[in-house]
């Protein structure tokens, strides 16, 4: 089946540094990828929709200058958390869709990246 | 009101028990409904889609009531491996692939 890979799975960084998380679709091309964030015991919250070759669409309340998204190819989207602060510590998960439209159930999730900012 | 609401649990049941989870959603225009399973500190994985006619996959049965905007998941003969958090998921207004997740219902199956 389709596989979406995220890297790194876990990162610890100092406050003020930037962290890049990669999301790759390994055996299919993904024109659209989604980035979610999940705080402990809370639901996944959509942060942004990443479209290949164009600017990402951010959800209300998500700072686009803080969470930089680049989707330069059909198999790779990156999320960079700039000037990270302890409140950015969370579980970041990407998902990708095999098809360009239609059935939302065909989303495949990456393994997630757990960010801890000290 | 949250777009997707679930009873957070936890539900602690013995092996072999039948357990039911409920979920309500606020967007009457939602067209796609799912149950995802999330193990501790892992990514969510699709358990099953939910259809208006109701659908069954082995020990799992999902039901949808559009009039009441209510979704359910029934697990029969529960196994220890069923222990996880079950997420009720619906698509967002106007988007087939942007999903809104409930906060999940935690299930622990006890030996």
Interface residues (C-beta under 8 A of the other chain):
Chain A: X32 X34 X36 X41 X42 X43 X44 X45 X46 X49 X91 X93 X97 X101 X102 X103 X104 X105 X107 X109 X110 X111 X112 X114
Chain B: X4 X8 X32 X34 X41 X42 X43 X44 X45 X46 X49 X87 X91 X92 X95 X96 X97 X98 X99 X100 X101 X102 X103 X104
